[in-house]
């Protein structure tokens, strides 16, 4: 009988294989799913306004290549009495 540690290793390997299989199937069906979506858009007359909430848009921050300038305060002049 395998130990609990060996069973865990086997389960992890099975999970990785299953995830790889799922990714392969997603790639295989992507093109035909895209054709179906395009056909549905044409048949129902969907517009960008209709579909925009459903689309995932990634927003990445732009990184600047130069360092930010630091602001230094000028020393205050003493008040004249």
VMD Tcl script that draws the C-alpha trace (Angstrom):
set ca {
  {0.00 0.00 0.00}
  {1.44 3.39 -0.98}
  {2.14 5.89 1.75}
  {0.20 9.10 2.14}
  {3.16 11.06 0.78}
  {3.29 8.93 -2.36}
  {-0.46 9.29 -2.84}
  {-0.08 13.05 -2.57}
  {2.69 13.10 -5.18}
  {0.56 10.94 -7.50}
  {-2.45 13.22 -7.02}
  {-0.38 16.33 -7.76}
  {1.02 14.75 -10.93}
  {-2.49 13.75 -12.03}
  {-3.69 17.31 -11.42}
  {-0.86 18.75 -13.53}
  {-1.62 16.34 -16.37}
  {-5.31 17.23 -16.21}
  {-4.53 20.96 -16.32}
  {-2.26 20.45 -19.32}
  {-5.00 18.49 -21.08}
  {-7.54 21.25 -20.40}
  {-5.19 23.87 -21.88}
  {-4.67 21.73 -24.99}
  {-8.42 21.38 -25.46}
  {-8.97 25.12 -25.00}
  {-6.42 25.84 -27.72}
  {-7.97 23.25 -30.03}
  {-11.51 24.65 -29.71}
  {-10.58 28.35 -29.75}
  {-10.79 28.85 -33.50}
  {-14.15 27.15 -33.95}
  {-15.56 29.00 -30.92}
  {-14.42 32.30 -32.43}
  {-16.25 31.47 -35.67}
  {-19.42 30.73 -33.65}
  {-19.13 34.02 -31.74}
  {-18.68 36.00 -34.95}
  {-21.74 34.32 -36.46}
  {-23.82 35.16 -33.38}
  {-22.68 38.77 -33.45}
  {-23.72 39.07 -37.10}
  {-27.06 37.33 -36.66}
  {-28.12 39.40 -33.62}
  {-26.48 42.66 -34.64}
  {-24.54 43.14 -31.42}
  {-22.50 46.32 -31.15}
  {-19.40 47.23 -29.16}
  {-21.66 48.98 -26.65}
  {-23.54 45.72 -26.07}
  {-20.41 43.61 -25.63}
  {-18.05 46.00 -23.84}
  {-19.06 44.98 -20.28}
  {-18.32 41.34 -21.15}
  {-14.87 41.94 -22.62}
  {-11.76 41.74 -20.46}
  {-9.48 44.71 -20.93}
  {-6.12 44.77 -19.24}
  {-4.82 48.10 -18.13}
  {-1.13 48.21 -17.46}
  {0.67 51.10 -15.90}
  {3.36 52.74 -17.94}
  {6.70 52.69 -16.29}
  {8.92 55.65 -16.75}
  {12.52 55.04 -17.63}
  {13.79 58.10 -15.83}
  {13.80 58.62 -12.11}
  {11.40 61.08 -10.60}
  {12.73 64.47 -9.66}
  {12.59 65.21 -5.99}
  {11.37 68.57 -4.87}
  {13.52 70.36 -2.37}
  {12.29 73.27 -0.36}
  {14.20 76.50 -0.44}
  {15.19 77.83 2.98}
  {12.89 80.51 4.27}
  {14.15 84.02 4.67}
  {13.88 85.40 8.18}
  {11.21 88.04 8.64}
  {12.44 91.60 8.99}
  {11.45 93.19 12.26}
}
mol new
graphics top color blue
foreach p $ca { graphics top sphere $p radius 0.5 }
foreach p [lrange $ca 0 end-1] q [lrange $ca 1 end] { graphics top cylinder $p $q radius 0.2 }
display resetview
